[in-house]
Amino acid sequence: MARGGRPRAERFGLVAQARAWQPSRTSDTVTVADAYLVTILNCAASLTVGLAKWPVLTQFRDRVRARPRVQIALREEHLLKA
């Protein structure tokens, strides 16, 4: 259980609800909060937290990761295969 009494997976549900009403949020800019969320989602994908329950989060992650500058950053950090 995470701090605050909520299991971590449940927190992904809360984030998914918040993201659901703004699906094209990243069309213009990516904020620091967006970048942090993508980092957390990338980490969750490699842990025991499956994101299949929250397709809005995986779609958001994929949209941000598809951006050219994000691709460059991921390659430089060795987080994306060349």
C-alpha positions, 0 to 999 in steps of 0.5 A: 500500500502506498502512502496515503492509504491507496494502493498504487494501482488504484492511483493509476485509475485516478490519473486515468479519470483525470486524463479521460476528459483531455485526450488530446492534451499533448497536441501542442506542448508537453509539460513537466507533469506530462513528462513525469507521468510518462516516466511513471507509466514507463516504469509501471510497464516494467513492474507488476502494474499492468496498464491494460485496465487504463487504455487512456494512459497507454494511449497518452504514453504512446502519443508522447513517446511518438513525438520526435524530441521524445524519441531523441531523448529516449534514445540518448538515455538508452531507453529506446532501441535505435 
